[in-house]
Amino acid sequence: MANIIITGSSRGIGFQLAKLFADEGHQVLALSRNDAPIAELKNKNIKSFSFDLSNDNDFEKLDSFLEKNWKQVDVLINNAGKLLNQAFLETSMEEFEEVYRVNVFGVAKLTQKIIPLMSRSGHVVTISSMGGVQGSMKFPGLSAYSSSKAAVITMTELWAEEFKESGPAFNVLALGAVQTEMLQEAFPGYEAGTTALEMASYIKDFSLNGNKFYNGKLLQVSNSTP
């Protein structure tokens, strides 16, 4: 059984991922700013505490947990994300930076902290968006969000190259529309053809096995066209 860290676990895909892994017997550290939904599950295989990727103090809580409980991390799923749907000319640089502090800098800091605890067979899976893929369909109002999701695609490629001799493996999944709370915030009334549980099932399997076949790769996980 694996030790797995999942960010953004209070709802949507992250919440479903935590349940799926735990039900299979894996040990899960579920991190999110609001840990109440996960705590309410009372699942013996899930540990959780409030964690904000943009808060340096919360990384000290993570250090303490890992030092006391885990000597190795097998899978890190960078799932947390901050969404801003706002016209570019109305977006302050402070708001732009807030998105990047979570979606880019927070992902980089957490990954940097966890890599030393991972073996060659470890796997870092970062969740991006089709909006961050060059040449994909773009939507107005998502300048900060989609560009931040493009950044983690390139970071993943760079990490895979830098650690190709020692491991772990790094891959990034660019998701299409999934029926989550975040999707409703971005596109009110839109109904996606994929549920959070369906996507979580795919990500779970990929995080456990995808590193046997992929490293430094962007996989577009979308059933819509273009």
DRENZA-425043 format. One line per field, with one value per residue (C-alpha): residue number from 1; z, y negated, x negated; residue in three letters. Coordinates in steps of 0.5 Angstrom, whole numbers. Example, Ala and Ser with C-alpha at 12.3 -4.5 7.8 and 13.67 -1.06 7.14 Angstrom:
<rs>
num: [1 / 2] .
c3: [16 / 14] .
c2: [9 / 2] .
c1: [-25 / -27] .
residu: [ala / ser] .
</rs>
This chain:
<rs>
num: [1 / 2 / 3 / 4 / 5 / 6 / 7 / 8 / 9 / 10 / 11 / 12 / 13 / 14 / 15 / 16 / 17 / 18 / 19 / 20 / 21 / 22 / 23 / 24 / 25 / 26 / 27 / 28 / 29 / 30 / 31 / 32 / 33 / 34 / 35 / 36 / 37 / 38 / 39 / 40 / 41 / 42 / 43 / 44 / 45 / 46 / 47 / 48 / 49 / 50 / 51 / 52 / 53 / 54 / 55 / 56 / 57 / 58 / 59 / 60 / 61 / 62 / 63 / 64 / 65 / 66 / 67 / 68 / 69 / 70 / 71 / 72 / 73 / 74 / 75 / 76 / 77 / 78 / 79 / 80 / 81 / 82 / 83 / 84 / 85 / 86 / 87 / 88 / 89 / 90 / 91 / 92 / 93 / 94 / 95 / 96 / 97 / 98 / 99 / 100 / 101 / 102 / 103 / 104 / 105 / 106 / 107 / 108 / 109 / 110 / 111 / 112 / 113 / 114 / 115 / 116 / 117 / 118 / 119 / 120 / 121 / 122 / 123 / 124 / 125 / 126 / 127 / 128 / 129 / 130 / 131 / 132 / 133 / 134 / 135 / 136 / 137 / 138 / 139 / 140 / 141 / 142 / 143 / 144 / 145 / 146 / 147 / 148 / 149 / 150 / 151 / 152 / 153 / 154 / 155 / 156 / 157 / 158 / 159 / 160 / 161 / 162 / 163 / 164 / 165 / 166 / 167 / 168 / 169 / 170 / 171 / 172 / 173 / 174 / 175 / 176 / 177 / 178 / 179 / 180 / 181 / 182 / 183 / 184 / 185 / 186 / 187 / 188 / 189 / 190 / 191 / 192 / 193 / 194 / 195 / 196 / 197 / 198 / 199 / 200 / 201 / 202 / 203 / 204 / 205 / 206 / 207 / 208 / 209 / 210 / 211 / 212 / 213 / 214 / 215 / 216 / 217 / 218 / 219 / 220 / 221 / 222 / 223 / 224 / 225 / 226] .
c3: [0 / -2 / 2 / -2 / -1 / -5 / -5 / -6 / -2 / 1 / -6 / -13 / -16 / -10 / -5 / -9 / -10 / -2 / -1 / -7 / -5 / 2 / 1 / -3 / 4 / 2 / 7 / 5 / 7 / 5 / 5 / 3 / 7 / 9 / 12 / 15 / 9 / 9 / 17 / 17 / 13 / 19 / 15 / 19 / 12 / 12 / 15 / 14 / 17 / 14 / 9 / 5 / -1 / -1 / 7 / 9 / 16 / 14 / 11 / 18 / 20 / 14 / 16 / 23 / 20 / 16 / 21 / 26 / 21 / 14 / 12 / 5 / 0 / -6 / -10 / -10 / -13 / -14 / -15 / -11 / -16 / -15 / -20 / -22 / -28 / -29 / -35 / -36 / -35 / -29 / -26 / -21 / -21 / -13 / -16 / -21 / -16 / -12 / -17 / -18 / -11 / -11 / -18 / -19 / -13 / -8 / -13 / -14 / -6 / -4 / -10 / -8 / -1 / -2 / -8 / -2 / 1 / -6 / -9 / -16 / -17 / -14 / -18 / -18 / -22 / -23 / -25 / -30 / -35 / -43 / -42 / -41 / -47 / -53 / -58 / -55 / -54 / -50 / -46 / -44 / -36 / -35 / -36 / -29 / -29 / -35 / -36 / -29 / -31 / -37 / -33 / -29 / -35 / -37 / -30 / -30 / -37 / -33 / -27 / -31 / -34 / -28 / -24 / -30 / -27 / -20 / -20 / -18 / -25 / -26 / -31 / -32 / -34 / -37 / -36 / -40 / -37 / -31 / -27 / -20 / -16 / -19 / -26 / -24 / -21 / -28 / -32 / -29 / -32 / -36 / -35 / -37 / -39 / -34 / -26 / -21 / -19 / -26 / -27 / -20 / -22 / -28 / -24 / -18 / -23 / -27 / -21 / -19 / -26 / -31 / -28 / -31 / -38 / -38 / -35 / -37 / -41 / -42 / -43 / -45 / -41 / -45 / -49 / -52 / -59 / -60] .
c2: [0 / -7 / -14 / -19 / -26 / -30 / -37 / -41 / -35 / -39 / -38 / -35 / -31 / -31 / -29 / -23 / -21 / -21 / -17 / -12 / -11 / -10 / -5 / -1 / -1 / -6 / -12 / -19 / -25 / -30 / -37 / -43 / -50 / -47 / -40 / -39 / -35 / -30 / -30 / -28 / -22 / -19 / -14 / -11 / -11 / -19 / -24 / -31 / -38 / -45 / -47 / -53 / -53 / -60 / -60 / -59 / -57 / -51 / -48 / -48 / -44 / -39 / -38 / -36 / -31 / -28 / -28 / -24 / -20 / -18 / -17 / -16 / -19 / -15 / -19 / -27 / -29 / -37 / -38 / -44 / -50 / -57 / -60 / -67 / -69 / -76 / -81 / -82 / -90 / -89 / -84 / -87 / -85 / -83 / -78 / -75 / -74 / -71 / -65 / -64 / -63 / -57 / -55 / -55 / -58 / -53 / -47 / -48 / -49 / -43 / -39 / -41 / -39 / -32 / -30 / -28 / -23 / -20 / -14 / -12 / -9 / -15 / -19 / -27 / -28 / -35 / -37 / -42 / -44 / -44 / -52 / -51 / -47 / -51 / -52 / -49 / -53 / -59 / -63 / -70 / -72 / -66 / -70 / -68 / -61 / -58 / -62 / -59 / -52 / -53 / -54 / -47 / -44 / -47 / -46 / -38 / -37 / -41 / -37 / -30 / -32 / -34 / -28 / -23 / -19 / -19 / -19 / -20 / -21 / -27 / -28 / -33 / -32 / -37 / -36 / -38 / -40 / -36 / -37 / -40 / -46 / -50 / -49 / -52 / -58 / -59 / -57 / -57 / -53 / -49 / -41 / -37 / -30 / -27 / -27 / -28 / -21 / -19 / -23 / -21 / -14 / -15 / -20 / -14 / -9 / -14 / -16 / -9 / -6 / -12 / -13 / -6 / -8 / -16 / -21 / -29 / -28 / -32 / -28 / -31 / -28 / -31 / -28 / -34 / -37 / -41] .
c1: [0 / -2 / -3 / 1 / 1 / 7 / 8 / 15 / 19 / 24 / 29 / 29 / 24 / 19 / 25 / 27 / 19 / 18 / 24 / 22 / 15 / 17 / 22 / 17 / 12 / 7 / 5 / 8 / 6 / 11 / 9 / 14 / 16 / 22 / 21 / 28 / 31 / 25 / 25 / 32 / 31 / 28 / 24 / 18 / 13 / 14 / 10 / 12 / 11 / 12 / 7 / 6 / 1 / 0 / -1 / -9 / -7 / -2 / -9 / -11 / -5 / -7 / -14 / -12 / -7 / -12 / -17 / -13 / -9 / -12 / -19 / -17 / -12 / -10 / -5 / -4 / 2 / 2 / 9 / 11 / 12 / 15 / 20 / 21 / 26 / 25 / 24 / 16 / 17 / 21 / 16 / 11 / 4 / 5 / 11 / 6 / 1 / 6 / 7 / 0 / -2 / 3 / 3 / -5 / -9 / -5 / -6 / -13 / -14 / -10 / -14 / -21 / -19 / -17 / -22 / -27 / -22 / -21 / -24 / -26 / -19 / -15 / -10 / -9 / -2 / 0 / 7 / 7 / 13 / 14 / 14 / 7 / 5 / 2 / 7 / 13 / 19 / 19 / 24 / 24 / 23 / 19 / 12 / 9 / 12 / 10 / 3 / 2 / 4 / -1 / -6 / -6 / -6 / -13 / -15 / -13 / -17 / -23 / -23 / -23 / -29 / -32 / -31 / -31 / -37 / -34 / -27 / -21 / -17 / -13 / -7 / -2 / 6 / 9 / 17 / 23 / 29 / 31 / 37 / 35 / 36 / 30 / 33 / 40 / 36 / 33 / 38 / 45 / 50 / 45 / 46 / 40 / 40 / 35 / 37 / 32 / 32 / 30 / 24 / 22 / 22 / 18 / 13 / 12 / 10 / 6 / 2 / 1 / -1 / -3 / -10 / -11 / -10 / -11 / -15 / -15 / -9 / -3 / 3 / 10 / 15 / 22 / 27 / 29 / 27 / 23] .
residu: [met / ala / asn / ile / ile / ile / thr / gly / ser / ser / arg / gly / ile / gly / phe / gln / leu / ala / lys / leu / phe / ala / asp / glu / gly / his / gln / val / leu / ala / leu / ser / arg / asn / asp / ala / pro / ile / ala / glu / leu / lys / asn / lys / asn / ile / lys / ser / phe / ser / phe / asp / leu / ser / asn / asp / asn / asp / phe / glu / lys / leu / asp / ser / phe / leu / glu / lys / asn / trp / lys / gln / val / asp / val / leu / ile / asn / asn / ala / gly / lys / leu / leu / asn / gln / ala / phe / leu / glu / thr / ser / met / glu / glu / phe / glu / glu / val / tyr / arg / val / asn / val / phe / gly / val / ala / lys / leu / thr / gln / lys / ile / ile / pro / leu / met / ser / arg / ser / gly / his / val / val / thr / ile / ser / ser / met / gly / gly / val / gln / gly / ser / met / lys / phe / pro / gly / leu / ser / ala / tyr / ser / ser / ser / lys / ala / ala / val / ile / thr / met / thr / glu / leu / trp / ala / glu / glu / phe / lys / glu / ser / gly / pro / ala / phe / asn / val / leu / ala / leu / gly / ala / val / gln / thr / glu / met / leu / gln / glu / ala / phe / pro / gly / tyr / glu / ala / gly / thr / thr / ala / leu / glu / met / ala / ser / tyr / ile / lys / asp / phe / ser / leu / asn / gly / asn / lys / phe / tyr / asn / gly / lys / leu / leu / gln / val / ser / asn / ser / thr / pro] .
</rs>
